[in-house]
Amino acid sequence: MLKGSIDGKVILKPETVREMQADQVGVAKVPPGEYVERALGKHHTGIYGFG
C-alpha cells in the first residue's frame, strides 16, 4: 500500500505525504501555556508539522 492512497485510489502523492510528515519547524521550542496545554490540560513538548 502506498502512503496517500486508500482502496487502491491515490489521494495524495507519496512525496506529498512525506513532506507533510517531515519536521516543519526545526528547533522551535513549545513554551508552557501553548494551545494543547490550554485546550487539553496536557503539556506538549513535541514539534508541530502539517500532518
Order of alpha helices (4+ residues) and beta strands (2+ residues): beta-beta-alpha-alpha
